[in-house]
Amino acid sequence: MNFLKTILKAIGLFLLIVVLWCGSVLGAVYLVERHRMQDQDCWNEMAWMGDISRINPSEIASSARYV
């Protein structure tokens, strides 16, 4: 019975270590991806602003007639 308790404690400790390790890896991946997506959003926003600055006002007026 004592041997069984020792084995169960060892399995529990092993599972705890695995869960903590997986959680830390997933957390790190989440932080990296979140940072990457923020950078990508920033670049997309800058590109969008650049596209807007190149629009000719006469094009806006001509397209407004069709709305």
N, C-alpha and C positions, 0 to 999 in steps of 0.2 A: 504494500500500500504506500509506503514511504517512497519507494522507487517510482511509482506511478505519479505521485505528486511532483517529484523532481522532474520527470519527463514533461509533465503538463506545464510546469513553470518555465522550463527551457523552451518549449514550443510557443508559449505565450510571449516570452521575451523576444524570441526570434520574430514572431509576427509583429510585435510592437516596433521593432527595429525596421522591418521591411515597410510597414505603413508609414513611419516617420520619414524614411529615406524617399519613398515614392512621393510623399507629400511635399518634401523639399524640392525634389526634381520638378514636379508639376508646378510648384510655385515659381521656381526660377524660369521655367519655360513660359509661364503666363506673363511674368514681368518683361521678359525679352520680347515676346510677341506684342504685348501692349505698347511697349516703346517703339517697336518697328512700325506698328499700325499708326501710331501718332505721328511718326516721321512721314509716313506715306500720306496721311491725311493732310499734313502741312504742305507737302509738295503738291498734292492735288489741288489744294486751295490756292496756292501760289500760281499754279498753271491756269486755274480757272480765272483768277484775277487778271492774269496776263492776257487771256483770251478776251475778256471783257474790254480791256483797254484798247484792243485793236479793232473793235467794232466801229464802223462808220455810222455817225448819227443819221445819215440819209437812209441807211439800210434799216434802221429801227423805224423811221417814219414810214418807209414803204411797206414794211411788214405789218405795221399797226393797222393799215387799211383792211387787212384780211382777217382781223380778229372779230 
